[in-house]
């Protein structure tokens, strides 16, 4: 039988969340707002499945291009190629 190669394959440690007793997902991550040209880090939160980017974009920094519904269009560079990904705010973190 052929091996399964799903979207979350080979992400055992990348999409793993540490166990923190007494703390659920803070709502502030869900309601945070970004404006155009903001620099953001793509940090995938594995407890939110909706709006997750592909795991290859985890840890990358990109620029907010526009807002699309509840999500944002982020421009990132993968090698020499420019790509645009659609990510919800739960998986984004503002660059300091």
C-alpha positions, 0 to 999 in steps of 0.5 A: 500500500502506498504511503499517505502524504497528507497536509500534516505529514512529517510535522510531529514536532513542528505542529506540537503544542506544549501542555499548559495547565489552566490556560486555554487559547487566548481570544486576543490572538483571534481578534488581533488586527493587522494593517497593510505593510505590517511585518508578521511572523507565521507561527502555526497554532495547531489547536486551530485548524481553520486558516492554517497555512502549509507547514512549510511556511511555519516560522517565516516572516512576511508582509500583510498585503490585504485582508480577505474576510477574516483572514489576511493575504501574506506575501512571503519569500520561499527561496527566490520565489515570492508567494502569497498565502492566506492565513487567519490571525490565530497563526500570525504574530506581529514582528517587534 
